[in-house]
Amino acid sequence: SCCRVRGDVDGSDALDPLDALYLVDYLWRGGPAPTCGEAADVDGSGGMDPLDALYIVDYLWKGGPAPVACP
């Protein structure tokens, strides 16, 4: 598995606001794909979608639940 930190969309080995922006850029603007699709599936639903970006925002700024653990 390439997943080290769930939510680390940009491959920086940390979960930060840039990960949400990276995912939004990929999903809506045709930006580069995440380095590890499994890590970009923040909520563990089985795929990347807009809810993963919202999950990051909720976790970082609103005290929401932490991303699920990597397999």
N, C-alpha and C positions, 0 to 999 in steps of 0.2 A: 504494500500500500504506500502511496506517495503522501498520504495525509499525516502530518505531524501536529499541526495546530488547526483545528476545525475553525473556519472563518478566515483563514489566511489565504485570501483569494489571489493576492499578488505575489505570493511566494517569498515574503520577507521574513518568515518565521515569527511573525507577531500579528495579533489581531488589532487593527487600528482603523480610524475613519477612512483611510485610503482604500481599504478592502471593500467597503460598501461602494465607493465611487468606481472602483475597478469593475465590480460586478455590474453596476448600472451601465457603465460604458460598454461592456461586453454585450449585455442583454438588449440594449436599445440603440446603441450607436455603432455597432459593428467593430468594437475595439478588440484587442487581442484576447484570446481565450485564457481563462485561468490556468496557471501552471499545474494545478491538481484539481480536477473536477470534484473529487471526493471531499477535499477541504473546502471547496466553494459551496457545497451542500450543507450550509450552516445548521439547518434544522433537522438534518438527517432524513429528509423525506424521500430520498432516492434520486434527486435531480436538482439542478440549479433553476431557480425561478425568482421573480421579484420579491417573494416573501423572504428569501435568504438575505437580501440587502436590508429589508426592514428589520429582520431579526438582529442584524449587526447593530443598526441604529438603536433599536430598543435596548439591547444589552449595554452598549457603550454610554448612552445618555439618559436612559430612563430606568436603569436598574433591573432590566428584564432578565430572564434566565440566561445562563451561560450557554454557549453552543454545545451541542452534544459531543461526546468524546469521539475521537477518531477510532475506527475499527482496529 
